Amino acid sequence: AGLYAFHWLPLGYGSMVYPRTASTTCVLLATLVLWKGRASLWKPILAGGLVAIAWAIRFSEVIFLLPLLAWVWMRGEDLRERVLRSGALVAGFLVVSLLTIGVEDWLTWGRPFTSLAAFARYTLVERRSSSLVPAHPWYLYLRRLPNWLPLTLLPLLWRARKVQGSLQLALFVLLPLLMVSMIHQKQLRYLQGLIPFVILLAAAGAWSLWTSGRRGWVAALVAFSLVLELYG
């Protein structure tokens, strides 16, 4: 919680009117719904609905549907359960999308999915941008890694590989990062949605090191990370 609260992205943009703060909250709630239990189908339906709300708030947040699908698939005990839960997740996403974008746009603009079509045309077809620099290289986020990820967290992230469930959690960082890197327009605030998952992985690695007796290393890495986070 401390690492997340001091990170300059959620700290800075959390006080502004950009919609990504609200959409990130919905993505986190969707992940929390799926965190425990596999028996019922209402959980993936609810998670899909929350992602639909997130992408109705901010269209690019649809990228988190893929790691959620991977999460459901990897945690299934057999093929039937995996198919049913994946289908329930997609169904929840489609139904709520029909309400939040389809019906809403129909009431507002006279046609369903008008805003989505305009977004796709502006971003994907015309390749326009609201940024001063309309296009960036695909590796921009990697080149600017120290600006959004304190390098002192890297040892903790590496240690997290020994924690059960870390691979599924890492998908919420790696898959969205890959997808936003493929879009021509890039800004660091676009990474706000994956920062909570980076911090969760770092916390898992920190706890693993802490319980192994390397408490001095953990304290030092966390302290330096807090300073670097505020520096941005």
C-alpha positions, 0 to 999 in steps of 0.5 A, a space after each residue: 500500500 505504501 509503495 502504491 500510494 507514493 508512486 507518482 502515477 497514481 498519486 499525481 493523476 489520481 487528483 486529476 479528471 482523467 478517467 483512468 483512475 476510475 477504470 483502473 479501480 474497475 480492473 482491480 475489482 474484476 481481478 479481486 472477484 476472480 482471486 479466490 474460488 472457481 466453483 460458480 460462474 457468477 464471478 467471471 460474469 461479474 468480472 467481465 461486467 467490471 471490465 466492460 465498465 472500465 473500457 466504457 470509461 476508457 476504451 483502451 482498458 479493454 487490454 485487461 480482458 486478455 490477462 483476465 481470460 488467461 487467469 481464468 484459463 490457467 486456474 481451471 481444473 479441466 477443459 470444460 471448466 476453463 471453457 465455461 468460465 472463459 465464456 462466462 467472462 466474455 458474456 459478462 463483458 459483452 452484455 454490460 458493454 451493450 448497456 454501457 456503450 451500445 444503449 448509452 450511445 444510442 440515447 446520446 448520439 442516436 446510434 449505438 456504439 457511436 463513440 467506439 466507432 469514432 475512437 477506432 477511426 481516430 486512433 486506428 484508421 486515421 492514426 491521429 493523436 492528442 499528444 504533441 508527438 503523434 507517434 513514438 517507437 514501440 520500445 518507448 516504455 522500455 526506454 523510459 523504464 526508470 520513469 515508471 518503475 523504480 529500478 530498486 524494485 527489480 530485485 523484488 520483482 525477480 524474487 517474486 517468481 518464487 511466489 505461487 501465483 506470480 506468473 498469473 499476476 505477471 500477465 496483468 503487467 506483461 500483456 497490457 505492456 505489450 499491447 500499449 507498446 503496439 499503439 503509435 501514441 504513447 504516454 506514461 499515464 497510459 501505464 497507470 492501469 498496470 502499476 498496481 499489479 507491478 506493486 503487488 508483484 514487488 510486494 510478493 517478492 519483498 515478503 518472500 525475501 523478508 521471510 527468508 531472513 534478508 530483512 535489511 535488504 528488503 528495508 533498504 530496497 523499499 526505502 530507496 524505492 519510495 524516494 524514487 517513486 516520489 521523484 518520478 
